[in-house]
Amino acid sequence: MFYKIIEEFENIIKKYEIRDYKKFGNAKGLIAKIEFIDDSILHIREYIFLSGKRKYSFHWQDKEGKLIVRWDNSPHHFHIKTFPDHKHIGDRVFESEEIYLRDVVKFIEQQLKQPESKE
């Protein structure tokens, strides 16, 4: 699945690195990063456990390392309606439905295609 996403979005991906991948039966774990054509980086951590439960974090940052958006399902924002799924933009936390890597890269593609505002 990871490589299909890389192929699908090769027009915006500069390079990628798989830091760790493990598979045990239906359980899987992936730690990777993708660098995009604007030098922003997406850090990926995704785990699917034998029970089918899923844990993820998709952390997108600019070339200086500043957070743009992070989607995750760490159970620490109990007040969020979509708990445990949420997203961070800057220092704020927002509701977010469960999200998958393809959706995140599609979102990034849309952001990269937007013309920069002229101020």
MDTraj code that builds the backbone (N, CA, C; nanometers):
import mdtraj as md
import numpy as np

residues = "MET PHE TYR LYS ILE ILE GLU GLU PHE GLU ASN ILE ILE LYS LYS TYR GLU ILE ARG ASP TYR LYS LYS PHE GLY ASN ALA LYS GLY LEU ILE ALA LYS ILE GLU PHE ILE ASP ASP SER ILE LEU HIS ILE ARG GLU TYR ILE PHE LEU SER GLY LYS ARG LYS TYR SER PHE HIS TRP GLN ASP LYS GLU GLY LYS LEU ILE VAL ARG TRP ASP ASN SER PRO HIS HIS PHE HIS ILE LYS THR PHE PRO ASP HIS LYS HIS ILE GLY ASP ARG VAL PHE GLU SER GLU GLU ILE TYR LEU ARG ASP VAL VAL LYS PHE ILE GLU GLN GLN LEU LYS GLN PRO GLU SER LYS GLU".split()
xyz = np.array([
    [0.0819, -0.1193, 0.0000],
    [0.0000, 0.0000, 0.0000],
    [0.0865, 0.1260, 0.0000],
    [0.1910, 0.1283, 0.0818],
    [0.2790, 0.2448, 0.0901],
    [0.3363, 0.2777, -0.0482],
    [0.3878, 0.1781, -0.1169],
    [0.4499, 0.2033, -0.2472],
    [0.3476, 0.2470, -0.3521],
    [0.2244, 0.2012, -0.3412],
    [0.1201, 0.2475, -0.4336],
    [0.0938, 0.3961, -0.4136],
    [0.0959, 0.4404, -0.2887],
    [0.0760, 0.5823, -0.2589],
    [0.1932, 0.6637, -0.3133],
    [0.3140, 0.6127, -0.2951],
    [0.4334, 0.6802, -0.3484],
    [0.4209, 0.6959, -0.4997],
    [0.3812, 0.5902, -0.5679],
    [0.3643, 0.5961, -0.7145],
    [0.2531, 0.6932, -0.7540],
    [0.1421, 0.6874, -0.6842],
    [0.0276, 0.7714, -0.7177],
    [0.0596, 0.9208, -0.7058],
    [0.1417, 0.9547, -0.6087],
    [0.1710, 1.0956, -0.5820],
    [0.3163, 1.1317, -0.6144],
    [0.3769, 1.0594, -0.7078],
    [0.5180, 1.0836, -0.7391],
    [0.5444, 1.2255, -0.7912],
    [0.4401, 1.2914, -0.8400],
    [0.4562, 1.4278, -0.8903],
    [0.4857, 1.5289, -0.7798],
    [0.4551, 1.4967, -0.6540],
    [0.4806, 1.5894, -0.5433],
    [0.5836, 1.5351, -0.4440],
    [0.6301, 1.4116, -0.4644],
    [0.7239, 1.3493, -0.3707],
    [0.8664, 1.3580, -0.4250],
    [0.9536, 1.4151, -0.3436],
    [1.0950, 1.4264, -0.3800],
    [1.1690, 1.2974, -0.3442],
    [1.1460, 1.2508, -0.2209],
    [1.2078, 1.1251, -0.1769],
    [1.1317, 1.0720, -0.0561],
    [1.1598, 0.9472, -0.0233],
    [1.0951, 0.8844, 0.0926],
    [1.1928, 0.7881, 0.1576],
    [1.1629, 0.7550, 0.2807],
    [1.2477, 0.6627, 0.3550],
    [1.1599, 0.5784, 0.4464],
    [1.1775, 0.4484, 0.4399],
    [1.1113, 0.3588, 0.5345],
    [1.2122, 0.3319, 0.6455],
    [1.1785, 0.3759, 0.7641],
    [1.2701, 0.3607, 0.8773],
    [1.2506, 0.2273, 0.9489],
    [1.1276, 0.1769, 0.9455],
    [1.1003, 0.0485, 1.0087],
    [0.9701, -0.0062, 0.9520],
    [0.9682, -0.1356, 0.9260],
    [0.8460, -0.2024, 0.8826],
    [0.8473, -0.3419, 0.9424],
    [0.7378, -0.3748, 1.0075],
    [0.7248, -0.5082, 1.0660],
    [0.5881, -0.5637, 1.0330],
    [0.5846, -0.6940, 1.0114],
    [0.4577, -0.7611, 0.9850],
    [0.4575, -0.8922, 1.0616],
    [0.3472, -0.9169, 1.1313],
    [0.3296, -1.0410, 1.2054],
    [0.1846, -1.0812, 1.1886],
    [0.1570, -1.1775, 1.1013],
    [0.0182, -1.2120, 1.0706],
    [-0.0505, -1.0914, 1.0094],
    [-0.1634, -1.0532, 1.0671],
    [-0.2344, -0.9343, 1.0194],
    [-0.1842, -0.8054, 1.0846],
    [-0.0950, -0.8175, 1.1815],
    [-0.0410, -0.6990, 1.2490],
    [0.0709, -0.6395, 1.1639],
    [0.0756, -0.5051, 1.1614],
    [0.1772, -0.4358, 1.0823],
    [0.2206, -0.3106, 1.1557],
    [0.3430, -0.2706, 1.1302],
    [0.3933, -0.1451, 1.1844],
    [0.4791, -0.0766, 1.0799],
    [0.4584, 0.0525, 1.0604],
    [0.5335, 0.1287, 0.9613],
    [0.5789, 0.2601, 1.0228],
    [0.7078, 0.2871, 1.0122],
    [0.7632, 0.4172, 1.0459],
    [0.8373, 0.4632, 0.9215],
    [0.7960, 0.5788, 0.8679],
    [0.8531, 0.6272, 0.7424],
    [0.8463, 0.7786, 0.7369],
    [0.9105, 0.8333, 0.6354],
    [0.8961, 0.9764, 0.6118],
    [0.8972, 1.0010, 0.4627],
    [0.8252, 1.1058, 0.4239],
    [0.8170, 1.1470, 0.2843],
    [0.8576, 1.2933, 0.2777],
    [0.9483, 1.3242, 0.1857],
    [0.9854, 1.4632, 0.1617],
    [0.9194, 1.5073, 0.0318],
    [0.8550, 1.6221, 0.0361],
    [0.7806, 1.6724, -0.0783],
    [0.8608, 1.7759, -0.1565],
    [0.8098, 1.8142, -0.2722],
    [0.8814, 1.9041, -0.3618],
    [0.9056, 2.0428, -0.3021],
    [0.8321, 2.0800, -0.1987],
    [0.8545, 2.2088, -0.1324],
    [0.9457, 2.1942, -0.0104],
    [1.0073, 2.0758, 0.0037],
    [1.0972, 2.0414, 0.1145],
    [1.0253, 2.0204, 0.2474],
    [0.8923, 2.0204, 0.2484],
    [0.8202, 1.9838, 0.3704],
    [0.8316, 1.8327, 0.3882],
    [0.8107, 1.7871, 0.5103],
    [0.8287, 1.6448, 0.5426],
    [0.7067, 1.5924, 0.6164],
    [0.6654, 1.4725, 0.5791],
    [0.5593, 1.4016, 0.6495],
    [0.6222, 1.2841, 0.7237],
    [0.6107, 1.2856, 0.8571],
    [0.6572, 1.1745, 0.9401],
    [0.5379, 1.0828, 0.9635],
    [0.5573, 0.9554, 0.9369],
    [0.4492, 0.8568, 0.9401],
    [0.4773, 0.7515, 1.0461],
    [0.3795, 0.7283, 1.1308],
    [0.3816, 0.6158, 1.2247],
    [0.2432, 0.5531, 1.2194],
    [0.2392, 0.4283, 1.1791],
    [0.1096, 0.3613, 1.1684],
    [0.1252, 0.2161, 1.2120],
    [0.0342, 0.1750, 1.2990],
    [0.0367, 0.0391, 1.3524],
    [-0.1028, -0.0202, 1.3434],
    [-0.1079, -0.1435, 1.2996],
    [-0.2321, -0.2208, 1.3023],
    [-0.2019, -0.3443, 1.3864],
    [-0.2754, -0.3605, 1.4941],
    [-0.2492, -0.4683, 1.5891],
    [-0.3281, -0.5939, 1.5515],
    [-0.2920, -0.7051, 1.6116],
    [-0.3603, -0.8315, 1.5833],
    [-0.5103, -0.8207, 1.6062],
    [-0.5516, -0.7389, 1.7008],
    [-0.6936, -0.7196, 1.7299],
    [-0.7655, -0.6415, 1.6196],
    [-0.6868, -0.5807, 1.5275],
    [-0.7448, -0.4965, 1.4234],
    [-0.7457, -0.3497, 1.4622],
    [-0.7157, -0.3213, 1.5882],
    [-0.7099, -0.1823, 1.6339],
    [-0.5944, -0.1110, 1.5627],
    [-0.6131, 0.0171, 1.5377],
    [-0.5167, 0.0953, 1.4611],
    [-0.4698, 0.2156, 1.5422],
    [-0.3400, 0.2433, 1.5330],
    [-0.2810, 0.3616, 1.5969],
    [-0.2004, 0.4331, 1.4899],
    [-0.2172, 0.5668, 1.4821],
    [-0.1472, 0.6397, 1.3771],
    [-0.1080, 0.7797, 1.4205],
    [-0.0070, 0.8309, 1.3520],
    [0.0339, 0.9700, 1.3640],
    [0.0955, 1.0105, 1.2307],
    [0.0401, 1.1144, 1.1699],
    [0.0914, 1.1706, 1.0459],
    [0.1281, 1.3155, 1.0755],
    [0.2559, 1.3432, 1.0852],
    [0.3061, 1.4734, 1.1286],
    [0.3696, 1.5437, 1.0087],
    [0.3031, 1.6489, 0.9586],
    [0.3519, 1.7232, 0.8426],
    [0.4132, 1.8535, 0.8906],
    [0.5389, 1.8752, 0.8536],
    [0.6094, 1.9955, 0.8958],
    [0.6760, 2.0633, 0.7776],
    [0.7001, 2.1940, 0.7921],
    [0.7653, 2.2675, 0.6840],
    [0.9159, 2.2411, 0.6854],
    [0.9875, 2.3007, 0.5910],
    [1.1302, 2.2711, 0.5772],
    [1.2127, 2.3200, 0.6963],
    [1.1577, 2.4101, 0.7767],
    [1.2266, 2.4550, 0.8982],
    [1.1914, 2.3683, 1.0197],
    [1.1039, 2.2706, 1.0007],
    [1.0651, 2.1814, 1.1097],
    [0.9442, 2.2276, 1.1883],
    [0.8767, 2.3318, 1.1405],
    [0.7580, 2.3835, 1.2089],
    [0.6344, 2.3029, 1.1684],
    [0.5552, 2.2648, 1.2678],
    [0.4347, 2.1869, 1.2428],
    [0.3386, 2.2608, 1.1501],
    [0.2905, 2.1906, 1.0485],
    [0.1823, 2.2413, 0.9641],
    [0.0528, 2.1778, 1.0139],
    [0.0464, 2.0441, 1.0091],
    [-0.0693, 1.9690, 1.0613],
    [-0.0193, 1.8338, 1.1107],
    [-0.0766, 1.7857, 1.2214],
    [-0.0533, 1.6477, 1.2645],
    [-0.1879, 1.5851, 1.2943],
    [-0.2116, 1.4713, 1.2331],
    [-0.3315, 1.3921, 1.2586],
    [-0.2876, 1.2735, 1.3429],
    [-0.3611, 1.2440, 1.4493],
    [-0.3285, 1.1242, 1.5271],
    [-0.4487, 1.0786, 1.6079],
    [-0.4342, 0.9622, 1.6674],
    [-0.5419, 0.9099, 1.7505],
    [-0.4918, 0.8690, 1.8889],
    [-0.3916, 0.9422, 1.9381],
    [-0.3482, 0.9210, 2.0763],
    [-0.4620, 0.9654, 2.1678],
    [-0.4971, 0.8837, 2.2649],
    [-0.6158, 0.9140, 2.3472],
    [-0.5882, 1.0142, 2.4593],
    [-0.5634, 1.1398, 2.4228],
    [-0.5345, 1.2383, 2.5267],
    [-0.6168, 1.3672, 2.5152],
    [-0.7034, 1.3788, 2.4183],
    [-0.7901, 1.4968, 2.4082],
    [-0.9358, 1.4517, 2.4229],
    [-0.9737, 1.4235, 2.5464],
    [-1.1041, 1.3665, 2.5759],
    [-1.2200, 1.4591, 2.5397],
    [-1.1960, 1.5878, 2.5353],
    [-1.3013, 1.6859, 2.5076],
    [-1.3381, 1.6942, 2.3586],
    [-1.2590, 1.6334, 2.2733],
    [-1.2837, 1.6396, 2.1290],
    [-1.3953, 1.5417, 2.0921],
    [-1.4916, 1.5896, 2.0165],
    [-1.6082, 1.5094, 1.9775],
    [-1.5677, 1.3817, 1.9025],
    [-1.4594, 1.3882, 1.8241],
    [-1.4156, 1.2726, 1.7448],
    [-1.3122, 1.1876, 1.8188],
    [-1.2997, 1.2074, 1.9513],
    [-1.2035, 1.1329, 2.0331],
    [-1.2039, 0.9854, 1.9975],
    [-1.0877, 0.9222, 1.9806],
    [-0.9535, 0.9749, 2.0025],
    [-0.8918, 1.0445, 1.8790],
    [-0.9630, 1.0410, 1.7660],
    [-0.9096, 1.1004, 1.6431],
    [-0.9153, 1.2527, 1.6517],
    [-0.8057, 1.3174, 1.6130],
    [-0.7977, 1.4632, 1.6171],
    [-0.6818, 1.5101, 1.5303],
    [-0.6726, 1.6425, 1.5122],
    [-0.5587, 1.6988, 1.4395],
    [-0.5096, 1.8225, 1.5114],
    [-0.3814, 1.8454, 1.4970],
    [-0.3150, 1.9611, 1.5560],
    [-0.2780, 2.0562, 1.4426],
    [-0.3130, 2.1812, 1.4585],
    [-0.2690, 2.2864, 1.3671],
    [-0.2109, 2.3941, 1.4574],
    [-0.0803, 2.4134, 1.4470],
    [-0.0147, 2.5024, 1.5421],
    [-0.0300, 2.4457, 1.6814],
    [-0.0705, 2.5290, 1.7759],
    [-0.0885, 2.4805, 1.9124],
    [-0.2348, 2.4522, 1.9454],
    [-0.3180, 2.4441, 1.8414],
    [-0.4604, 2.4169, 1.8623],
    [-0.4946, 2.2742, 1.8203],
    [-0.5999, 2.2205, 1.8803],
    [-0.6460, 2.0841, 1.8522],
    [-0.7869, 2.0921, 1.7959],
    [-0.8121, 2.0136, 1.6905],
    [-0.9413, 2.0161, 1.6218],
    [-0.9955, 1.8745, 1.6059],
    [-1.1260, 1.8665, 1.5861],
    [-1.1892, 1.7384, 1.5546],
    [-1.1370, 1.6884, 1.4209],
    [-1.1286, 1.5578, 1.4079],
    [-1.0865, 1.4968, 1.2824],
    [-1.1340, 1.3521, 1.2813],
    [-1.1908, 1.3122, 1.1730],
    [-1.2301, 1.1718, 1.1588],
    [-1.1046, 1.0860, 1.1411],
    [-1.1179, 0.9575, 1.1600],
    [-1.0055, 0.8667, 1.1358],
    [-0.9549, 0.8909, 0.9941],
    [-0.8234, 0.8956, 0.9784],
    [-0.7645, 0.9289, 0.8498],
    [-0.6567, 0.8264, 0.8135],
    [-0.6357, 0.8102, 0.6851],
    [-0.5379, 0.7143, 0.6345],
    [-0.4311, 0.7881, 0.5547],
    [-0.3176, 0.7225, 0.5356],
    [-0.2035, 0.7848, 0.4686],
    [-0.2403, 0.8431, 0.3328],
    [-0.3150, 0.7722, 0.2530],
    [-0.3515, 0.8235, 0.1214],
    [-0.4279, 0.9552, 0.1332],
    [-0.5191, 0.9634, 0.2295],
    [-0.5964, 1.0862, 0.2499],
    [-0.5057, 1.2021, 0.2902],
    [-0.4078, 1.1737, 0.3741],
    [-0.3146, 1.2771, 0.4185],
    [-0.2323, 1.3281, 0.3000],
    [-0.1786, 1.2372, 0.2196],
    [-0.0963, 1.2785, 0.1060],
    [-0.1825, 1.3520, 0.0030],
    [-0.3056, 1.3115, -0.0144],
    [-0.3975, 1.3825, -0.1042],
    [-0.4201, 1.5261, -0.0530],
    [-0.4396, 1.5422, 0.0771],
    [-0.4557, 1.6746, 0.1366],
    [-0.3307, 1.7598, 0.1109],
    [-0.2143, 1.7012, 0.1320],
    [-0.0888, 1.7741, 0.1090],
    [-0.0768, 1.8132, -0.0375],
    [-0.1116, 1.7230, -0.1272],
    [-0.1078, 1.7547, -0.2704],
    [-0.1945, 1.8773, -0.3005],
    [-0.3131, 1.8808, -0.2441],
    [-0.4032, 1.9943, -0.2667],
    [-0.3428, 2.1239, -0.2131],
    [-0.2784, 2.1160, -0.0985],
    [-0.2151, 2.2336, -0.0397],
    [-0.0986, 2.2834, -0.1258],
    [-0.0212, 2.1897, -0.1781],
    [0.0941, 2.2259, -0.2604],
    [0.0524, 2.2856, -0.3945],
    [-0.0648, 2.2499, -0.4428],
    [-0.1121, 2.3006, -0.5715],
    [-0.1763, 2.4378, -0.5602],
    [-0.2073, 2.4825, -0.4381],
    [-0.2695, 2.6131, -0.4197],
    [-0.1659, 2.7219, -0.4450],
    [-0.2043, 2.8222, -0.5225],
    [-0.1099, 2.9329, -0.5435],
    [-0.0895, 3.0089, -0.4123],
    [0.0336, 3.0524, -0.3901],
    [0.0619, 3.1289, -0.2679],
    [-0.0089, 3.2630, -0.2752],
    [-0.0618, 3.3038, -0.1609],
    [-0.1326, 3.4307, -0.1584],
    [-0.0346, 3.5468, -0.1729],
    [-0.0756, 3.6492, -0.2412],
    [0.0061, 3.7681, -0.2610],
    [-0.0377, 3.8722, -0.1589],
    [0.0454, 3.9000, -0.0602],
    [0.0084, 3.9977, 0.0425],
    [0.0822, 4.1269, 0.0233],
])
top = md.Topology()
chain = top.add_chain()
for i, resn in enumerate(residues, 1):
    res = top.add_residue(resn, chain, resSeq=i)
    for name in ("N", "CA", "C"):
        top.add_atom(name, md.element.get_by_symbol(name[0]), res)
traj = md.Trajectory(xyz[None], top)
